[in-house]
């Protein structure tokens, strides 16, 4: 989940939610929702700002994509 990656990197870098909020211009509460998985589809603009602030490559997102249910439907 994208929130797990963000939280892990933020903690590795010793950045608080308040600091990340200042760095990105994204509210602390919204960042918290993303990290806890309560906001599952933040905009790409928000993700870009967070990833840039945490020095995460944006390509990390592509490794998170789940297979579509239509593919799984053909397996049964």
Residue frames as a rotation matrix with the C-alpha (Angstrom) as fourth column:
UNK 1
0.580 0.814 0.000 0.00
0.814 -0.580 0.000 0.00
0.000 0.000 -1.000 0.00
UNK 2
0.168 -0.525 0.835 1.27
0.451 -0.712 -0.538 3.47
0.877 0.466 0.117 -0.86
UNK 3
0.730 0.188 0.657 0.70
-0.422 -0.632 0.650 4.75
0.537 -0.752 -0.383 2.68
UNK 4
0.904 -0.428 0.002 3.02
0.299 0.636 0.712 2.08
-0.305 -0.643 0.703 4.08
UNK 5
0.216 -0.851 0.479 5.83
0.922 0.017 -0.386 3.16
0.321 0.525 0.788 1.76
UNK 6
0.255 -0.058 0.965 5.38
0.027 -0.997 -0.067 6.81
0.967 0.044 -0.253 2.64
UNK 7
0.907 0.157 0.391 5.30
-0.371 -0.144 0.918 6.14
0.200 -0.977 -0.073 6.38
UNK 8
0.739 -0.674 0.000 8.33
0.633 0.694 0.344 3.86
-0.232 -0.254 0.939 6.26
UNK 9
0.031 -0.762 0.647 10.44
0.807 -0.363 -0.466 6.36
0.590 0.536 0.603 4.30
UNK 10
0.456 0.201 0.867 9.29
-0.189 -0.930 0.315 9.28
0.870 -0.307 -0.386 6.44
UNK 11
0.979 -0.065 0.193 10.31
-0.176 0.202 0.963 7.47
-0.101 -0.977 0.186 9.62
UNK 12
0.508 -0.845 0.169 13.62
0.861 0.504 -0.067 6.32
-0.028 0.180 0.983 8.10
UNK 13
-0.124 -0.537 0.835 14.43
0.582 -0.721 -0.377 9.95
0.804 0.438 0.402 7.36
UNK 14
-0.549 -0.092 -0.831 13.30
0.827 -0.203 -0.524 11.10
-0.120 -0.975 0.188 10.81
UNK 15
-0.892 0.316 0.323 10.62
-0.140 -0.874 0.466 13.42
0.430 0.371 0.823 9.42
UNK 16
-0.709 0.704 -0.049 7.48
0.205 0.139 -0.969 14.11
-0.675 -0.697 -0.243 11.44
UNK 17
-0.068 0.790 0.610 4.05
0.991 0.125 -0.052 14.43
-0.117 0.601 -0.791 9.86
UNK 18
0.690 0.304 -0.657 4.15
0.347 -0.935 -0.068 18.14
-0.635 -0.181 -0.751 10.67
UNK 19
-0.231 -0.874 -0.427 7.48
-0.213 -0.383 0.899 18.52
-0.949 0.298 -0.098 8.86
UNK 20
-0.738 -0.006 0.675 6.27
0.578 0.510 0.637 16.58
-0.348 0.860 -0.373 5.85
UNK 21
0.369 0.928 0.046 3.16
0.876 -0.331 -0.350 18.73
-0.309 0.169 -0.936 5.79
UNK 22
0.500 -0.266 -0.824 5.31
-0.101 -0.963 0.249 21.88
-0.860 -0.041 -0.508 5.66
UNK 23
-0.564 -0.823 0.069 7.54
-0.085 0.141 0.986 20.35
-0.822 0.550 -0.150 2.96
UNK 24
-0.771 0.274 0.575 4.65
0.618 0.539 0.572 19.30
-0.153 0.797 -0.585 0.71
UNK 25
-0.836 0.549 0.009 1.87
-0.542 -0.828 0.142 21.78
0.085 0.113 0.990 1.41
UNK 26
-0.180 0.754 -0.632 -0.41
-0.008 0.642 0.767 18.80
0.984 0.143 -0.110 2.20
UNK 27
0.307 0.356 0.883 -2.26
-0.818 -0.375 0.436 18.95
0.486 -0.856 0.176 5.50
UNK 28
-0.696 -0.599 0.396 -1.01
-0.715 0.525 -0.462 16.82
0.069 -0.604 -0.794 8.36
UNK 29
-0.099 0.746 0.659 -4.40
-0.535 0.518 -0.667 15.14
-0.839 -0.419 0.348 8.72
UNK 30
0.757 0.365 -0.542 -4.53
-0.645 0.286 -0.709 14.25
-0.104 0.886 0.452 5.02
UNK 31
-0.152 -0.895 -0.419 -1.01
-0.789 0.365 -0.494 12.80
0.595 0.256 -0.762 5.19
UNK 32
-0.662 -0.040 0.749 -2.09
-0.641 0.548 -0.537 10.75
-0.389 -0.836 -0.388 8.20
UNK 33
0.433 0.887 0.164 -5.13
-0.572 0.410 -0.711 9.44
-0.697 0.214 0.684 6.30
UNK 34
0.545 -0.305 -0.781 -2.87
-0.727 0.293 -0.621 8.38
0.418 0.906 -0.063 3.42
UNK 35
-0.520 -0.852 0.052 -0.40
-0.744 0.423 -0.517 6.63
0.419 -0.307 -0.855 5.72
UNK 36
-0.606 0.340 0.719 -3.17
-0.490 0.553 -0.674 4.78
-0.627 -0.761 -0.168 7.56
UNK 37
-0.956 0.183 0.228 -4.85
0.291 0.656 0.697 3.69
-0.022 0.732 -0.680 4.33
UNK 38
-0.207 0.931 -0.301 -7.98
0.535 -0.149 -0.832 5.72
-0.819 -0.333 -0.467 4.97
UNK 39
0.504 0.250 -0.827 -7.41
-0.537 -0.659 -0.527 7.72
-0.677 0.709 -0.198 1.78
UNK 40
0.256 -0.362 0.896 -6.73
0.357 0.897 0.261 5.14
-0.898 0.253 0.359 -0.89
UNK 41
0.218 -0.128 0.967 -6.64
0.976 0.023 -0.217 7.30
0.006 0.992 0.129 -4.03
UNK 42
0.259 -0.180 -0.949 -4.82
0.250 -0.936 0.246 10.57
-0.933 -0.301 -0.197 -3.43
UNK 43
0.970 0.128 -0.206 -4.21
-0.144 -0.377 -0.915 12.66
-0.194 0.918 -0.347 -6.52
UNK 44
0.555 -0.807 0.201 -1.02
0.792 0.438 -0.426 12.13
0.256 0.396 0.882 -8.51
UNK 45
0.287 -0.420 0.861 -0.05
-0.074 -0.906 -0.417 15.73
0.955 0.056 -0.291 -7.70
UNK 46
0.712 0.022 0.701 -0.17
-0.694 -0.130 0.709 15.00
0.107 -0.991 -0.077 -3.97
UNK 47
0.892 -0.391 0.226 1.77
0.324 0.903 0.282 11.76
-0.314 -0.179 0.932 -4.41
UNK 48
0.450 -0.750 0.486 4.41
0.582 -0.166 -0.796 13.53
0.677 0.641 0.361 -6.51
UNK 49
0.366 -0.284 0.886 4.92
-0.509 -0.858 -0.065 16.21
0.779 -0.428 -0.459 -3.85
UNK 50
0.824 -0.037 0.565 5.21
-0.505 0.404 0.763 13.60
-0.256 -0.914 0.315 -1.09
UNK 51
0.811 -0.521 0.266 7.56
0.567 0.811 -0.142 11.35
-0.141 0.266 0.954 -3.07
UNK 52
0.390 -0.687 0.612 9.78
0.286 -0.542 -0.790 14.28
0.875 0.484 -0.015 -4.10
UNK 53
0.487 -0.152 0.860 10.01
-0.725 -0.619 0.302 15.48
0.487 -0.770 -0.412 -0.50
UNK 54
0.710 -0.164 0.685 11.00
-0.429 0.671 0.605 11.99
-0.559 -0.723 0.406 0.65
UNK 55
-0.211 -0.815 -0.540 13.37
-0.940 0.017 0.341 11.38
-0.268 0.579 -0.770 -2.28
UNK 56
-0.153 0.276 0.949 11.33
0.072 0.961 -0.268 8.40
-0.986 0.028 -0.167 -3.44
UNK 57
-0.975 -0.153 -0.160 11.26
-0.148 -0.089 0.985 7.59
-0.165 0.984 0.064 -7.16
UNK 58
-0.210 0.962 -0.173 7.77
-0.894 -0.261 -0.364 8.04
-0.395 0.078 0.915 -8.60
UNK 59
-0.222 0.070 -0.972 8.22
-0.687 0.696 0.207 4.69
0.691 0.715 -0.107 -10.36
UNK 60
-0.973 -0.098 0.209 7.72
-0.227 0.575 -0.786 3.05
-0.043 -0.813 -0.581 -6.95
UNK 61
-0.229 0.972 0.047 3.99
-0.776 -0.153 -0.612 3.43
-0.588 -0.177 0.789 -7.58
UNK 62
0.116 0.292 -0.949 4.02
-0.907 0.421 0.018 1.02
0.405 0.859 0.313 -10.51
UNK 63
-0.743 -0.439 -0.505 5.25
-0.214 0.871 -0.442 -1.79
0.634 -0.220 -0.741 -8.26
UNK 64
-0.845 0.461 0.272 2.13
-0.295 0.023 -0.955 -1.34
-0.446 -0.887 0.116 -6.11
UNK 65
-0.244 0.812 -0.530 -0.43
-0.962 -0.133 0.240 -2.02
0.125 0.568 0.814 -8.81
UNK 66
-0.377 0.235 0.896 -2.57
-0.326 0.871 -0.366 -5.06
-0.867 -0.430 -0.251 -8.15
UNK 67
-0.982 0.087 0.168 -3.72
0.189 0.450 0.873 -7.38
0.000 0.889 -0.458 -10.92
UNK 68
-0.541 0.841 -0.020 -7.18
-0.825 -0.526 0.205 -6.59
0.162 0.128 0.978 -12.18
UNK 69
-0.250 0.539 0.804 -10.09
-0.492 0.645 -0.585 -8.79
-0.834 -0.542 0.104 -11.19
UNK 70
0.676 0.526 -0.516 -10.82
-0.698 0.232 -0.677 -9.54
-0.236 0.818 0.524 -14.86
UNK 71
-0.150 -0.803 -0.577 -7.50
-0.794 0.445 -0.413 -11.35
0.589 0.397 -0.704 -15.15
UNK 72
-0.827 -0.150 0.542 -8.27
-0.512 0.598 -0.616 -13.40
-0.232 -0.787 -0.572 -12.06
UNK 73
0.163 0.978 0.133 -11.74
-0.730 0.210 -0.651 -14.21
-0.664 0.009 0.748 -13.40
UNK 74
0.470 -0.018 -0.883 -10.22
-0.799 0.417 -0.433 -16.17
0.376 0.909 0.182 -16.30
UNK 75
-0.627 -0.779 0.007 -8.25
-0.686 0.547 -0.480 -18.37
0.370 -0.305 -0.877 -13.92
UNK 76
-0.482 0.504 0.716 -11.41
-0.551 0.460 -0.696 -20.00
-0.681 -0.730 0.056 -12.49
